[in-house]
Amino acid sequence: RKHLQAYLDEFVFRFNRRRTRHAAFRSLLGTVTTKGPITYDMLIAPEAKG
């Protein structure tokens, strides 16, 4: 229950990109190259990150 929104977000992301695998890969690459590493606390509490 605590991480339900994160699981749903991931499911929706994958579902929306299920037919365009290259687009999903490009989105992932874009995300990881523009964002820095995150801590465990940031991962489990993304709404507190702002």
N, C-alpha and C positions, 0 to 999 in steps of 0.2 A: 504494500500500500504506500509505503514511504517513497518509493522510487517509481510509482506508477506513471506519472507524467513523463518522465524521461524515457521509459519503455514505449509509451504511446508515441512520443515524438520520433523515436527511432523507427518504429513500425511505419508511421506515416511517411517518413523520409524515404525508406526503402520501397514502400508500396508505390509511391509517386514516381519513382525512378526505375521500376522493375523492367521496363522495356528499353531503357536507354542506359545501358551499363557504362558506356563511355562518359556520358554526362555526369553520372554519379561519381565516377572516378575523378573527373575534372573538378567537380565541386569539392570533393575531399581534399584534393591537392591544393586547391585555392584556400581552403580553410586552414590547413596545417601550415601553409607557408606564410599566412598573414597573422596568425595568432601565435602567441608564445605558449610554452608548456603550462599546464594547469596543475594545481595541487589536488590532493585527494579531497580536501575540504571544499574546494571549488566544484569538484565533480559531483559530490553528493548534495551540494546546496547551490545550484546554479542561480536561483532567484536572489540569493544574497549577494551575488557577484555584482549585480547592477548592470 
